Amino acid sequence: MAEILPLVETRLREALGEPDARAAVTFLGTDRIEVLRFPDPGSGVVRYATLGMSAAPMSESTSTIGAAGMVAGPRAELLLSVRAGLARTDEVLRPLAVLAASPQVEGVVVAPGASLDVGAPLWPDAPFTSVLVAEGGGLVEDLELPAPMDPVRFLPLLPMTANEAAWKRARGAQELQERWLSHGTDLRDPLRGAVPLD
């Protein structure tokens, strides 16, 4: 389904402008994942978007027999927005590609409310090793595909500290998001500390 990816890239460009950099990562036994970098000088934010995760629908089975013929099923790409110039966030490219490859590698269905962990800082000295998957549709609208294919959703990733990730596991994604909101947490700040969880 590689013909889907040019449509996905067009949708990203329409929503985010022209990328100023891109990197490709290939993991053994998986299709290539690209990560595109979209600067937004007006807001001081840089956005990173995966390209390649949506080429195939997600399934909870990594069986090649089951996955090879699949057409229907959820499809997604991942988006990360951070304030530019405060940390070496361009080094998030490989961790993002790892997360985008997880449906192929681990049979994970990435959906809003899920936690994803890369097991290492998202970028050098980052206080985050995991992310919360948020609802899509705000920054980049879903891309409708011909039936029976599901639309491609563009899912924002919200970095979590270790304490926040543990709290989310215990209390749920909605309560963590409400806590962030009530404390005015700047989720785009690559240097932020954990929200108070008492």
Backbone as a chain_set.jsonl record, in Angstrom:
{"seq": "MAEILPLVETRLREALGEPDARAAVTFLGTDRIEVLRFPDPGSGVVRYATLGMSAAPMSESTSTIGAAGMVAGPRAELLLSVRAGLARTDEVLRPLAVLAASPQVEGVVVAPGASLDVGAPLWPDAPFTSVLVAEGGGLVEDLELPAPMDPVRFLPLLPMTANEAAWKRARGAQELQERWLSHGTDLRDPLRGAVPLD", "coords": {"N": [[0.823, -1.21, 0.0], [2.031, 1.189, -0.635], [1.271, 3.317, -2.184], [-0.372, 4.899, -0.703], [1.187, 6.551, 0.858], [2.226, 8.923, -0.513], [-0.141, 10.443, -0.528], [-0.544, 10.796, 2.18], [1.73, 12.287, 2.838], [1.197, 14.597, 1.365], [-1.065, 15.542, 2.738], [0.116, 16.161, 5.208], [1.876, 18.227, 4.433], [0.039, 20.132, 3.554], [-1.15, 20.83, 5.967], [0.98, 21.521, 7.685], [2.977, 22.861, 6.319], [6.094, 23.197, 4.508], [8.47, 20.61, 4.908], [11.682, 20.881, 6.487], [13.61, 19.059, 6.818], [14.323, 15.541, 6.658], [14.39, 12.154, 7.695], [15.225, 8.734, 7.287], [14.487, 5.534, 8.568], [15.124, 2.126, 8.841], [14.06, -0.903, 10.111], [14.929, -4.252, 10.899], [13.038, -6.509, 9.07], [10.887, -4.815, 8.726], [8.938, -2.226, 7.072], [10.233, 0.802, 5.607], [10.484, 3.657, 7.68], [9.9, 7.072, 7.707], [10.803, 10.232, 9.131], [9.631, 13.433, 9.262], [10.534, 16.857, 9.502], [9.009, 19.769, 10.539], [9.295, 23.113, 10.651], [7.978, 25.876, 12.509], [8.279, 28.931, 12.462], [6.832, 31.171, 13.303], [5.487, 30.447, 15.649], [7.49, 29.409, 17.144], [7.682, 26.722, 17.437], [8.579, 23.377, 16.669], [7.653, 20.71, 14.596], [7.416, 17.204, 14.416], [6.808, 14.576, 12.225], [5.759, 11.285, 11.516], [6.158, 9.126, 8.679], [5.014, 6.517, 6.96], [4.127, 4.611, 8.744], [1.409, 4.346, 8.289], [1.148, 2.865, 5.996], [0.281, 0.285, 6.125], [-2.516, -1.363, 7.659], [-3.055, -1.398, 11.217], [-2.672, -4.161, 13.434], [-3.326, -6.525, 16.015], [-1.862, -8.735, 15.692], [1.258, -10.054, 14.714], [1.587, -11.831, 12.788], [2.57, -12.807, 9.604], [0.939, -14.069, 7.823], [-1.622, -13.343, 8.62], [-1.442, -10.548, 8.477], [-0.623, -9.877, 5.91], [-2.664, -9.883, 3.952], [-4.375, -7.938, 4.818], [-6.606, -5.202, 4.571], [-8.561, -3.517, 5.628], [-8.719, -1.803, 8.778], [-7.273, 0.041, 11.544], [-5.332, 2.94, 10.757], [-2.474, 5.02, 11.127], [-0.411, 7.946, 11.678], [2.252, 9.526, 13.493], [2.608, 12.464, 15.503], [4.704, 14.945, 16.862], [5.097, 17.792, 18.801], [7.272, 20.349, 19.747], [8.904, 22.986, 21.609], [11.197, 24.941, 19.85], [14.811, 24.992, 19.845], [15.462, 24.745, 22.559], [16.387, 22.338, 23.446], [18.12, 19.351, 22.34], [16.259, 18.352, 20.329], [16.058, 17.327, 17.761], [17.181, 14.874, 17.782], [15.212, 13.13, 18.342], [14.331, 11.72, 16.233], [14.983, 8.981, 15.622], [13.876, 7.568, 17.942], [11.147, 8.248, 17.462], [10.699, 6.932, 15.035], [11.024, 4.316, 15.914], [8.754, 4.051, 17.56], [6.784, 4.366, 15.604], [7.195, 2.088, 14.128], [6.326, 0.117, 15.799], [3.709, -1.137, 15.511], [4.192, -2.947, 13.368], [6.365, -4.408, 14.354], [5.727, -5.311, 16.967], [3.056, -5.902, 16.98], [1.296, -3.986, 17.948], [-1.533, -1.948, 18.446], [-1.812, 1.318, 17.922], [-3.444, 3.805, 19.597], [-5.567, 6.575, 20.673], [-5.047, 7.481, 24.074], [-3.319, 5.479, 24.685], [-0.145, 4.415, 26.052], [3.215, 4.778, 25.077], [6.476, 3.543, 25.16], [9.906, 4.164, 24.845], [12.049, 3.346, 26.269], [14.336, 4.792, 26.743], [15.756, 8.123, 26.982], [13.861, 10.503, 25.094], [15.236, 12.418, 23.656], [18.618, 13.708, 23.952], [19.284, 14.048, 27.392], [16.611, 14.385, 27.957], [13.711, 14.506, 30.082], [11.896, 12.571, 29.582], [10.804, 9.321, 28.693], [8.693, 8.137, 27.607], [5.492, 8.422, 25.928], [2.204, 9.848, 25.781], [-0.499, 8.957, 23.821], [-2.507, 11.123, 22.077], [-5.785, 12.407, 21.118], [-6.516, 12.55, 17.656], [-6.952, 14.72, 14.741], [-7.04, 17.438, 15.298], [-4.678, 19.091, 14.749], [-3.799, 18.031, 12.277], [-6.021, 17.015, 9.885], [-7.94, 13.962, 9.616], [-7.178, 11.612, 7.023], [-9.136, 10.569, 4.53], [-9.6, 7.412, 2.984], [-10.146, 5.251, 0.123], [-12.905, 2.982, 0.451], [-12.467, -0.487, 1.291], [-10.744, 0.635, 3.16], [-9.639, 2.04, 6.247], [-9.624, 5.468, 7.467], [-6.608, 7.483, 7.573], [-5.26, 8.454, 10.589], [-3.876, 11.199, 12.352], [-1.943, 11.254, 14.976], [-1.301, 13.04, 17.881], [1.564, 13.104, 20.034], [2.253, 13.172, 23.463], [4.779, 13.958, 25.535], [5.774, 12.15, 28.48], [6.882, 12.241, 31.854], [8.606, 9.847, 33.979], [7.216, 9.593, 36.42], [4.742, 10.677, 35.726], [3.943, 8.832, 33.786], [3.645, 6.537, 35.348], [1.596, 7.385, 37.029], [-0.405, 7.752, 35.169], [-0.817, 5.085, 34.372], [-1.981, 4.125, 36.685], [-4.197, 5.816, 37.121], [-5.336, 6.554, 34.709], [-5.58, 7.9, 31.336], [-7.212, 10.155, 30.905], [-7.423, 11.424, 33.401], [-4.777, 12.182, 33.817], [-4.417, 14.017, 31.717], [-6.273, 15.941, 32.479], [-5.056, 16.807, 34.815], [-2.691, 17.952, 33.811], [-3.909, 20.054, 32.392], [-5.199, 21.531, 34.42], [-3.042, 22.532, 35.796], [-1.861, 24.148, 33.974], [0.155, 23.127, 32.305], [2.867, 23.273, 30.081], [3.007, 21.406, 27.479], [4.629, 21.329, 25.313], [7.095, 22.089, 26.051], [10.358, 21.13, 26.055], [11.915, 20.829, 28.267], [10.468, 20.667, 30.545], [9.343, 19.95, 33.905], [7.836, 17.3, 35.885], [4.281, 17.338, 36.265], [2.628, 18.409, 39.275], [1.557, 15.722, 41.289], [0.225, 15.105, 43.6]], "CA": [[0.0, 0.0, 0.0], [2.931, 2.335, -0.658], [0.639, 4.45, -2.871], [-1.029, 5.732, 0.304], [2.118, 7.471, 1.517], [2.224, 10.264, -1.108], [-1.34, 11.156, -0.072], [-0.285, 11.164, 3.575], [2.695, 13.397, 2.851], [0.496, 15.794, 0.885], [-1.9, 16.046, 3.835], [1.014, 16.778, 6.186], [2.359, 19.497, 3.888], [-1.086, 21.075, 3.548], [-1.428, 21.269, 7.336], [2.151, 21.965, 8.446], [3.935, 23.575, 5.49], [7.151, 22.397, 3.895], [9.474, 20.108, 5.851], [13.044, 21.35, 6.204], [14.517, 17.92, 6.969], [13.67, 14.243, 6.78], [15.317, 11.049, 7.935], [14.604, 7.432, 7.091], [14.996, 4.467, 9.421], [14.593, 0.809, 8.508], [14.342, -1.928, 11.101], [14.903, -5.588, 10.308], [11.716, -7.099, 8.915], [9.828, -3.813, 8.663], [9.025, -1.239, 6.011], [10.95, 2.021, 5.98], [9.75, 4.743, 8.348], [10.549, 8.373, 7.615], [10.356, 11.274, 10.052], [9.749, 14.751, 8.634], [10.634, 17.963, 10.456], [8.297, 20.949, 10.061], [9.47, 24.264, 11.542], [6.924, 26.901, 12.515], [8.981, 30.062, 13.093], [5.891, 32.107, 13.923], [5.119, 30.008, 16.992], [8.661, 28.895, 17.84], [7.49, 25.29, 17.647], [8.953, 22.476, 15.575], [6.81, 19.52, 14.623], [7.974, 16.014, 13.789], [5.729, 13.692, 11.787], [6.193, 10.044, 10.894], [5.602, 8.817, 7.365], [5.278, 5.111, 6.671], [3.351, 3.784, 9.666], [0.054, 4.157, 7.769], [1.152, 2.085, 4.757], [-0.482, -0.939, 6.395], [-3.371, -1.225, 8.848], [-2.529, -1.977, 12.45], [-3.325, -5.376, 13.896], [-2.698, -7.05, 17.223], [-1.102, -9.924, 15.311], [2.411, -9.804, 13.841], [1.621, -12.937, 11.83], [2.604, -12.342, 8.22], [-0.211, -14.642, 7.121], [-2.792, -12.516, 8.92], [-1.273, -9.133, 8.135], [-0.311, -9.647, 4.498], [-3.837, -9.604, 3.136], [-5.266, -6.982, 5.472], [-6.847, -3.902, 3.954], [-9.269, -2.746, 6.645], [-8.057, -1.732, 10.074], [-6.841, 1.409, 11.84], [-4.061, 3.441, 10.214], [-2.105, 6.259, 11.815], [0.937, 8.501, 11.732], [2.487, 10.157, 14.789], [3.039, 13.862, 15.487], [5.274, 15.469, 18.105], [5.351, 19.237, 18.733], [8.079, 20.843, 20.864], [9.474, 24.317, 21.408], [12.489, 24.82, 19.173], [15.993, 25.666, 20.354], [15.673, 24.59, 23.998], [17.042, 21.049, 23.674], [18.531, 18.706, 21.08], [15.087, 17.541, 20.015], [16.167, 16.65, 16.466], [17.606, 13.499, 18.005], [14.018, 12.317, 18.592], [13.927, 11.08, 14.986], [15.015, 7.516, 15.727], [12.814, 7.095, 18.847], [9.838, 8.345, 16.812], [10.614, 5.848, 14.066], [10.806, 3.09, 16.698], [7.338, 4.019, 17.948], [5.971, 4.183, 14.397], [7.372, 0.71, 13.666], [5.839, -0.834, 16.803], [2.638, -2.02, 15.025], [4.77, -4.019, 12.559], [7.318, -5.218, 15.119], [5.175, -5.879, 18.191], [1.619, -6.139, 16.894], [0.638, -3.001, 18.796], [-2.455, -1.021, 17.803], [-1.608, 2.615, 18.566], [-4.723, 4.511, 19.634], [-5.619, 7.583, 21.733], [-5.086, 6.964, 25.434], [-2.25, 4.497, 24.886], [1.203, 4.846, 26.417], [4.286, 4.143, 24.314], [7.742, 3.776, 25.864], [11.082, 3.771, 24.058], [13.04, 2.786, 27.173], [15.499, 5.689, 26.816], [15.288, 9.5, 26.772], [13.414, 10.801, 23.724], [16.381, 13.136, 23.092], [19.62, 13.777, 25.019], [18.932, 14.702, 28.667], [15.161, 14.573, 28.101], [13.137, 13.844, 31.247], [10.803, 11.725, 29.096], [11.099, 8.108, 27.913], [7.434, 7.623, 27.076], [4.537, 9.416, 25.446], [0.776, 9.553, 25.791], [-1.1, 9.189, 22.507], [-3.686, 11.974, 22.222], [-6.774, 12.34, 20.041], [-6.127, 13.196, 16.413], [-7.951, 15.542, 14.079], [-6.929, 18.866, 15.577], [-3.592, 19.714, 14.009], [-3.878, 17.509, 10.902], [-7.283, 16.279, 9.742], [-7.872, 12.587, 9.117], [-7.127, 11.439, 5.574], [-10.054, 9.523, 4.109], [-9.102, 6.528, 1.934], [-11.247, 4.492, -0.486], [-13.37, 1.786, 1.167], [-12.786, -0.673, 2.714], [-9.653, 1.089, 4.017], [-9.93, 3.038, 7.273], [-8.864, 6.711, 7.275], [-5.345, 7.669, 8.298], [-5.37, 9.431, 11.678], [-2.599, 11.814, 12.721], [-2.092, 11.231, 16.428], [-0.277, 13.77, 18.631], [2.238, 12.44, 21.148], [2.514, 14.069, 24.586], [5.829, 13.337, 26.361], [5.482, 11.954, 29.9], [7.958, 11.846, 32.755], [8.381, 8.513, 34.553], [6.16, 9.687, 37.43], [3.467, 10.875, 35.028], [3.576, 7.572, 33.145], [3.166, 5.641, 36.401], [0.309, 7.919, 37.477], [-1.361, 7.457, 34.094], [-1.155, 3.658, 34.449], [-2.844, 3.912, 37.844], [-5.396, 6.645, 37.144], [-5.924, 6.68, 33.379], [-5.115, 9.002, 30.492], [-8.031, 11.356, 31.049], [-7.073, 12.122, 34.645], [-3.485, 12.836, 33.632], [-4.624, 15.186, 30.874], [-6.955, 16.949, 33.302], [-4.051, 17.336, 35.739], [-1.886, 18.87, 33.001], [-4.715, 21.232, 32.066], [-5.468, 22.326, 35.625], [-1.794, 23.176, 36.211], [-1.335, 24.953, 32.874], [1.415, 22.518, 31.865], [3.268, 23.494, 28.69], [3.411, 20.085, 27.018], [5.605, 21.477, 24.235], [8.379, 22.478, 26.647], [11.18, 19.916, 26.129], [12.669, 20.805, 29.521], [9.553, 20.801, 31.679], [9.334, 18.93, 34.932], [6.568, 16.585, 36.044], [3.183, 18.063, 36.884], [2.364, 17.913, 40.64], [0.631, 14.584, 41.248], [-0.281, 14.816, 44.955]], "C": [[0.862, 1.266, 0.0], [2.296, 3.546, -1.332], [-0.116, 5.363, -1.91], [-0.097, 6.841, 0.79], [2.24, 8.834, 0.829], [1.007, 11.091, -0.699], [-1.162, 11.644, 1.364], [0.671, 12.353, 3.639], [2.05, 14.688, 2.371], [-0.363, 16.395, 1.986], [-1.046, 16.736, 4.893], [1.499, 18.14, 5.699], [1.25, 20.548, 3.88], [-1.319, 21.662, 4.941], [-0.248, 21.964, 7.995], [3.159, 22.768, 7.633], [4.981, 22.625, 4.921], [8.132, 21.889, 4.955], [10.85, 20.632, 5.481], [14.075, 20.237, 6.399], [13.684, 16.654, 7.037], [14.741, 13.186, 6.971], [14.544, 9.754, 7.774], [15.29, 6.403, 7.979], [14.336, 3.167, 8.979], [15.028, -0.179, 9.577], [14.19, -3.293, 10.434], [13.47, -6.116, 10.256], [10.581, -6.103, 8.849], [10.013, -2.925, 7.432], [9.727, 0.008, 6.535], [9.996, 3.027, 6.631], [10.557, 6.021, 8.162], [9.997, 9.279, 8.708], [10.655, 12.616, 9.396], [9.741, 15.82, 9.714], [10.002, 19.207, 9.846], [8.521, 22.105, 11.036], [8.264, 25.203, 11.44], [7.499, 28.127, 13.213], [8.046, 31.03, 13.801], [5.56, 31.748, 15.357], [6.328, 29.546, 17.802], [8.584, 27.413, 18.127], [7.997, 24.535, 16.428], [8.123, 21.212, 15.735], [7.505, 18.398, 13.864], [6.81, 15.083, 13.45], [6.318, 12.435, 11.167], [5.507, 9.884, 9.546], [5.993, 7.38, 7.03], [4.476, 4.169, 7.551], [1.987, 3.43, 9.08], [0.002, 3.321, 6.502], [0.362, 0.789, 4.908], [-1.368, -0.709, 7.604], [-2.746, -1.907, 10.052], [-3.362, -3.191, 12.857], [-2.61, -5.845, 15.142], [-1.948, -8.342, 16.955], [0.065, -9.524, 14.43], [2.552, -10.924, 12.823], [1.596, -12.411, 10.408], [1.428, -12.895, 7.441], [-1.426, -13.763, 7.35], [-2.652, -11.098, 8.403], [-1.134, -8.898, 6.641], [-1.526, -9.254, 3.685], [-4.767, -8.561, 3.726], [-5.384, -5.691, 4.679], [-7.536, -2.988, 4.963], [-8.5, -2.8, 7.958], [-7.518, -0.337, 10.29], [-5.47, 1.72, 11.246], [-3.753, 4.765, 10.897], [-0.68, 6.662, 11.48], [1.031, 9.279, 13.039], [3.027, 11.568, 14.62], [3.588, 14.241, 16.855], [5.593, 16.938, 17.901], [6.135, 19.667, 19.964], [8.593, 22.247, 20.557], [10.9, 24.176, 20.879], [13.592, 25.515, 19.964], [16.286, 25.5, 21.828], [16.421, 23.306, 24.347], [17.366, 20.436, 22.315], [17.425, 17.761, 20.612], [15.167, 16.875, 18.648], [16.62, 15.201, 16.625], [16.441, 12.585, 18.404], [13.642, 11.498, 17.358], [13.914, 9.554, 15.095], [13.983, 6.988, 16.731], [11.415, 7.184, 18.225], [9.65, 7.23, 15.793], [10.388, 4.51, 14.761], [9.342, 2.961, 17.084], [6.45, 3.749, 16.746], [6.082, 2.761, 13.853], [6.748, -0.309, 14.612], [4.633, -1.661, 16.335], [3.173, -3.185, 14.195], [5.603, -4.98, 13.41], [6.639, -5.985, 16.247], [3.69, -6.212, 18.113], [0.827, -5.22, 17.804], [-0.324, -2.172, 17.95], [-2.364, 0.299, 18.57], [-2.905, 3.413, 18.455], [-4.693, 5.553, 20.745], [-5.795, 6.95, 23.111], [-3.997, 5.959, 25.734], [-0.969, 5.174, 25.355], [2.193, 4.078, 25.553], [5.597, 4.518, 24.982], [8.895, 3.303, 24.996], [12.213, 3.256, 24.953], [14.309, 3.601, 27.315], [14.976, 7.108, 26.608], [14.923, 9.756, 25.304], [14.459, 11.602, 22.952], [17.38, 13.302, 24.226], [19.158, 14.623, 26.214], [17.438, 14.964, 28.817], [14.673, 13.886, 29.369], [12.038, 12.852, 30.875], [11.356, 10.49, 28.375], [9.835, 7.558, 27.277], [6.534, 8.774, 26.655], [3.125, 8.896, 25.661], [0.241, 9.879, 24.411], [-2.405, 9.952, 22.708], [-4.631, 11.786, 21.039], [-6.263, 13.092, 18.82], [-7.209, 14.128, 15.902], [-7.822, 17.025, 14.298], [-5.904, 19.558, 14.69], [-3.61, 19.317, 12.533], [-5.146, 16.667, 10.811], [-7.035, 14.866, 9.228], [-7.854, 12.586, 7.592], [-8.03, 10.273, 5.202], [-9.43, 8.737, 2.959], [-10.285, 5.764, 1.338], [-11.616, 3.274, 0.358], [-12.767, 0.545, 0.504], [-11.684, -0.183, 3.648], [-10.139, 2.137, 5.017], [-9.154, 4.318, 6.964], [-7.544, 6.671, 8.033], [-5.569, 8.757, 9.335], [-3.974, 9.927, 12.032], [-2.656, 12.077, 14.218], [-0.962, 11.992, 17.12], [0.281, 12.91, 19.766], [2.581, 13.464, 22.207], [3.558, 13.417, 25.485], [5.436, 13.271, 27.835], [6.767, 11.661, 30.659], [7.631, 10.467, 33.321], [7.256, 8.537, 35.585], [4.794, 9.856, 36.781], [2.998, 9.583, 34.376], [3.022, 6.582, 34.174], [1.786, 6.083, 36.883], [-0.767, 7.623, 36.445], [-1.78, 5.991, 34.131], [-2.139, 3.394, 35.589], [-4.193, 4.61, 37.718], [-6.072, 6.825, 35.78], [-5.478, 7.944, 32.657], [-5.903, 10.28, 30.73], [-7.666, 12.132, 32.305], [-5.721, 12.816, 34.529], [-3.648, 14.086, 32.78], [-5.337, 16.303, 31.626], [-5.979, 17.587, 34.278], [-3.145, 18.321, 35.006], [-2.639, 20.176, 32.762], [-4.897, 22.122, 33.289], [-4.222, 23.051, 36.116], [-1.171, 24.015, 35.104], [-0.012, 24.438, 32.34], [1.674, 22.797, 30.391], [3.845, 22.181, 28.159], [4.392, 20.142, 25.856], [6.99, 21.852, 24.76], [9.251, 21.234, 26.797], [11.961, 19.784, 27.434], [11.768, 20.767, 30.75], [9.729, 19.666, 32.681], [7.965, 18.271, 35.008], [5.521, 17.506, 36.669], [3.013, 17.552, 38.324], [1.29, 16.837, 40.628], [0.089, 14.222, 42.617], [-1.79, 14.908, 44.98]], "O": [[0.473, 2.289, 0.564], [2.718, 4.677, -1.093], [-0.464, 6.487, -2.273], [-0.549, 7.944, 1.099], [2.351, 9.839, 1.532], [1.111, 12.308, -0.54], [-1.572, 12.75, 1.716], [0.452, 13.302, 4.393], [2.326, 15.759, 2.913], [-0.394, 17.614, 2.157], [-1.433, 17.78, 5.419], [1.529, 19.101, 6.468], [1.498, 21.719, 4.167], [-1.646, 22.84, 5.079], [-0.438, 22.895, 8.779], [4.108, 23.307, 8.202], [4.777, 21.412, 4.862], [8.575, 22.66, 5.806], [11.155, 20.809, 4.302], [15.267, 20.442, 6.173], [12.512, 16.675, 7.414], [15.857, 13.314, 6.468], [13.355, 9.684, 8.086], [16.512, 6.402, 8.124], [13.124, 3.12, 8.768], [16.21, -0.279, 9.906], [13.398, -3.45, 9.505], [12.779, -6.164, 11.274], [9.416, -6.498, 8.908], [11.089, -2.877, 6.835], [9.804, 0.237, 7.742], [8.863, 3.216, 6.188], [11.759, 6.047, 8.429], [8.862, 9.111, 9.154], [11.794, 12.897, 9.022], [9.032, 15.705, 10.714], [10.403, 19.652, 8.771], [7.986, 22.079, 12.144], [7.621, 25.294, 10.394], [7.251, 28.349, 14.398], [8.429, 31.644, 14.797], [5.371, 32.632, 16.194], [6.215, 29.315, 19.006], [9.33, 26.897, 18.96], [7.86, 24.998, 15.295], [7.917, 20.713, 16.841], [8.102, 18.616, 12.81], [5.937, 14.835, 14.282], [7.265, 12.509, 10.384], [4.43, 10.429, 9.304], [7.171, 7.076, 6.84], [4.176, 3.045, 7.145], [1.462, 2.347, 9.338], [-1.085, 3.085, 5.975], [-0.165, 0.26, 3.929], [-1.008, 0.065, 8.491], [-1.999, -2.875, 9.914], [-4.576, -3.238, 12.655], [-1.417, -5.593, 15.31], [-1.451, -8.977, 17.885], [-0.106, -8.741, 13.496], [3.529, -10.964, 12.074], [0.699, -11.651, 10.042], [0.962, -12.261, 6.494], [-2.174, -13.464, 6.419], [-3.626, -10.504, 7.94], [-1.49, -7.826, 6.151], [-1.436, -8.385, 2.818], [-5.845, -8.322, 3.183], [-4.393, -5.157, 4.18], [-7.147, -1.832, 5.134], [-7.73, -3.728, 8.209], [-7.321, 0.403, 9.326], [-4.573, 0.878, 11.235], [-4.659, 5.539, 11.208], [0.14, 5.845, 11.06], [0.012, 9.649, 13.623], [3.806, 11.838, 13.706], [3.005, 13.898, 17.883], [6.278, 17.3, 16.944], [5.726, 19.393, 21.092], [8.701, 22.642, 19.396], [11.697, 23.394, 21.396], [13.344, 26.498, 20.663], [17.268, 26.058, 22.318], [17.019, 23.201, 25.418], [16.942, 20.94, 21.275], [17.617, 16.549, 20.511], [14.412, 15.938, 18.389], [16.462, 14.394, 15.709], [16.645, 11.424, 18.756], [12.734, 10.669, 17.422], [12.941, 8.911, 14.703], [13.269, 6.039, 16.408], [10.588, 6.297, 18.437], [8.569, 6.648, 15.695], [9.647, 3.664, 14.259], [8.753, 1.888, 16.952], [5.48, 2.997, 16.84], [5.164, 2.279, 13.19], [6.648, -1.485, 14.264], [4.533, -2.821, 16.735], [2.661, -4.299, 14.303], [5.56, -6.196, 13.221], [6.928, -7.161, 16.467], [3.122, -6.745, 19.067], [-0.192, -5.62, 18.367], [0.032, -1.739, 16.854], [-2.786, 0.387, 19.723], [-3.4, 3.664, 17.356], [-3.886, 5.442, 21.668], [-6.578, 6.018, 23.293], [-3.765, 5.616, 26.893], [-0.74, 6.354, 25.088], [2.032, 2.879, 25.324], [5.808, 5.679, 25.332], [8.875, 2.189, 24.473], [13.229, 2.779, 24.447], [15.265, 3.148, 27.944], [13.865, 7.284, 26.109], [15.601, 9.279, 24.394], [14.558, 11.48, 21.731], [17.022, 13.058, 25.379], [18.704, 15.756, 26.056], [17.035, 15.697, 29.72], [15.154, 12.805, 29.709], [11.33, 12.35, 31.748], [12.263, 10.6, 27.551], [9.898, 6.613, 26.49], [6.78, 9.935, 26.982], [2.88, 7.691, 25.717], [0.498, 10.962, 23.885], [-3.3, 9.491, 23.417], [-4.307, 11.089, 20.078], [-5.648, 14.15, 18.947], [-8.247, 14.307, 16.539], [-8.426, 17.81, 13.566], [-6.231, 20.499, 13.966], [-3.457, 20.162, 11.651], [-5.322, 15.716, 11.573], [-6.069, 14.603, 8.513], [-8.445, 13.457, 6.954], [-7.727, 9.122, 5.518], [-8.807, 9.316, 2.069], [-11.323, 5.642, 1.987], [-10.741, 2.611, 0.914], [-12.576, 0.527, -0.712], [-11.681, -0.548, 4.824], [-10.943, 3.006, 4.682], [-8.136, 4.268, 6.274], [-7.385, 5.929, 9.002], [-6.014, 9.855, 9.003], [-3.009, 9.162, 12.012], [-3.329, 13.002, 14.673], [0.206, 11.636, 16.968], [-0.429, 12.105, 20.37], [3.14, 14.515, 21.894], [3.26, 12.417, 26.138], [4.844, 14.207, 28.374], [7.632, 10.929, 30.177], [6.514, 9.975, 33.163], [6.435, 7.621, 35.631], [3.809, 9.263, 37.221], [1.809, 9.266, 34.399], [2.051, 5.877, 33.904], [0.911, 5.25, 37.119], [-1.899, 7.287, 36.792], [-2.956, 5.677, 33.946], [-3.021, 2.543, 35.472], [-5.215, 4.076, 38.15], [-7.241, 7.203, 35.709], [-5.056, 8.921, 33.276], [-5.329, 11.369, 30.755], [-7.605, 13.361, 32.28], [-5.529, 13.904, 35.071], [-3.064, 15.122, 33.1], [-5.034, 17.48, 31.429], [-6.066, 18.786, 34.543], [-2.861, 19.403, 35.52], [-2.081, 21.264, 32.91], [-4.762, 23.341, 33.194], [-4.331, 24.08, 36.784], [-0.071, 24.54, 35.272], [0.853, 25.228, 31.962], [0.8, 22.583, 29.551], [5.021, 21.882, 28.364], [4.932, 19.112, 25.453], [7.948, 21.922, 23.991], [8.92, 20.356, 27.595], [12.592, 18.758, 27.683], [12.258, 20.828, 31.878], [10.198, 18.579, 32.346], [7.046, 18.643, 34.278], [5.845, 18.35, 37.504], [3.235, 16.367, 38.572], [0.232, 17.018, 40.025], [-0.458, 13.132, 42.788], [-2.404, 14.7, 46.026]]}, "num_chains": 1, "name": "protein.A"}
